[in-house]
Amino acid sequence: MADAATILSSERGISLRQAYRYLEQAQAIGHAVPIAEPSIPVTFKIPGEVIHQLRAYSAASELTLSEIVARALKAFLSTVRPRTRHG
């Protein structure tokens, strides 16, 4: 466990204490969990009413704002065709 915590800490840039917490949680789950793609912080301007609704949904669903927005964007992007450049 000590070696795994040290490797996790250095590879993911987290504290050793947090690495131990993650490993303890992983042991409690009892099965492999897929590694999530790293997130990239971005800034958007969104109308206040949309944010109000988003926060309400987040509280009711227990999903983070980021998870809700990522899911919504993936759903939207799956419905549009990419534009190709001509030239």
C-alpha positions in Angstrom: 0.0 0.0 0.0 2.9 2.4 0.8 4.4 1.9 -2.6 1.1 2.4 -4.4 0.4 5.6 -2.4 3.8 7.0 -3.2 3.4 6.3 -6.9 -0.2 7.7 -7.0 0.9 10.8 -5.1 3.8 11.5 -7.5 1.9 10.6 -10.8 -1.2 12.6 -9.9 0.3 15.5 -8.1 -1.7 14.8 -4.9 -0.6 14.6 -1.3 0.5 11.3 0.1 -2.4 11.5 2.6 -4.9 11.9 -0.2 -3.3 9.1 -2.1 -3.9 6.8 0.9 -7.5 7.9 1.1 -8.1 7.1 -2.5 -6.5 3.7 -2.1 -8.6 2.9 1.0 -11.7 3.9 -0.9 -10.6 1.7 -3.8 -10.2 -1.3 -1.5 -13.7 -0.7 -0.1 -15.2 -0.8 -3.6 -13.8 -4.2 -4.2 -13.5 -4.0 -8.0 -11.6 -2.0 -10.7 -12.8 1.5 -11.4 -12.0 3.2 -14.7 -9.7 6.1 -14.6 -11.4 9.4 -15.5 -10.0 11.6 -18.1 -8.3 14.6 -16.6 -10.4 17.8 -16.5 -9.3 21.1 -17.9 -10.6 24.3 -16.2 -12.4 26.7 -18.6 -14.5 29.8 -18.0 -17.9 30.5 -19.6 -20.4 33.3 -19.2 -23.8 31.7 -18.7 -27.1 33.6 -18.0 -28.0 33.9 -14.3 -31.3 32.0 -14.7 -29.5 29.0 -16.3 -27.0 29.0 -13.4 -29.8 29.1 -10.9 -31.5 26.1 -12.6 -28.1 24.3 -12.9 -27.4 24.7 -9.2 -30.9 23.5 -8.2 -30.5 20.4 -10.4 -27.1 19.8 -9.0 -28.4 19.9 -5.4 -31.3 17.6 -6.3 -29.3 15.1 -8.3 -26.1 15.2 -6.2 -24.1 15.7 -9.3 -21.4 18.4 -9.6 -21.9 21.4 -11.8 -19.0 20.1 -13.9 -20.5 16.7 -14.4 -23.9 18.1 -15.4 -22.3 20.5 -17.9 -20.0 17.8 -19.3 -22.9 15.4 -19.8 -25.0 18.1 -21.5 -22.1 19.1 -23.8 -21.4 15.5 -24.8 -25.1 14.9 -25.5 -25.2 18.1 -27.7 -22.0 17.3 -29.5 -23.2 13.8 -30.3 -26.1 15.3 -32.3 -24.1 17.7 -34.5 -21.9 16.9 -37.4 -18.4 18.4 -37.5 -17.9 21.0 -40.2 -15.2 20.3 -42.7 -12.9 22.9 -44.1 -12.8 23.4 -47.9 -9.8 24.8 -49.4 
